[in-house]
Each structure stands twice: as structure tokens, then as C-alpha cells.
Amino acid sequence: MTAKCPNYEKCPIYNGVLQGKTLTAKAYVQFFCAADAYPTCKRYMVKEATGVCPPNILPNSVLSVDEIIAEYNLKRN
């Protein structure tokens, strides 16, 4: 992977939610952190829209960005 999501290094998914789940974490990195894929990550989209993302939101959340924002009472930038 030559380029990746600008949030990759500090993403709590790999330091918390998926810690110890190496295969699952690798799959998320491959499908959501790569240069062409990270714009489809719900975590990335929510952070772009609000400046923050709740730590338990997965990259492939079934919730829409608007639903996540509403559920967590986030404010759009």
C-alpha cells in the first residue's frame, strides 16, 4: 500500500476495537485504508463531516454518515 488514509496512524480501530484480531484488521486495512479505498470508509467520512468519529464506528458501518451523526449527536463542520 503506497498511500493510505490520513487518519490511519491514529485510527482506534487498530488500537482498540480490532486489537488482537490480526486477520480482520488486515482485511480492513486492505479494503478501507488504501489510497483508492479510504474515501469509502464511514470513519473517514464522519471525521471529514464533523471533525471527529466515535471510536466504535467500523469502516463498513451499515449506518449512513447522517445516521451516525444523528445517533452520536455530532455537529457538522
N, C-alpha and C positions, 0 to 999 in steps of 0.2 A: 504494500500500500504506500504510494508515494506521497499523497496528501491525505489529510483527514480532517474531520470536524474540528473547528477551532475550540470546541469545548471538551474534546477527548481527554486531555490530561487530568481534568478535574471532575470528570463525569462520575457521579456517585453510583452509577450502575455497576461499574467495575470495582469500586472500593467498598461497596455495601451490599446492594440487592443481589448481585450475582457473584459475590466473593465466594471462592471455593467451588464454583461451577464453571470450570475451565472451558469445557466444550460449548456450553451455552454462551458464555462470554465471547468466545472466539467467533461464534456464528453471528452474534450481534455486531461485533467489530467489522466482520466481513460485509454484512448486509446493510449496516447503518452508519458506519464511521468513515467509510471510504469516500474519496473525493466526489464521486458521482452520486453517492447514495445519501450522504448526511442531510441534505435538504429535505429528505422524506422522513427523517426521524422526528417523532412527535416531541421529544425532549428539546431538540434544536428549534423546532417551530414555536413551541411555547416560550422558550427563552428569548427568541427573536421578537415575539409579540409583546412580552411582558418584562423582560429583563431577568426573570427567574424561572426555575422549573422545580416543582416539588420532587424530592429525591426518589419517590417510589413510582414515578411515571416511567413506563417502559418505552423504548423506541417505537414499538409497534402497537401502542395502546389502541384499543378499539374505540376509545373516546375521540371525538374531534377536538381540535385545538380550542374552539369556542366552548365545548363542554368541559374541558379541563379547566379553562379559565373560570368558568362559572362555578364549578364544583369546589375549587380551591380559593374562590373569592380573590382572584388575581386582577390586577389592573393593567390594561393595555398601555404600552408606551405612548 
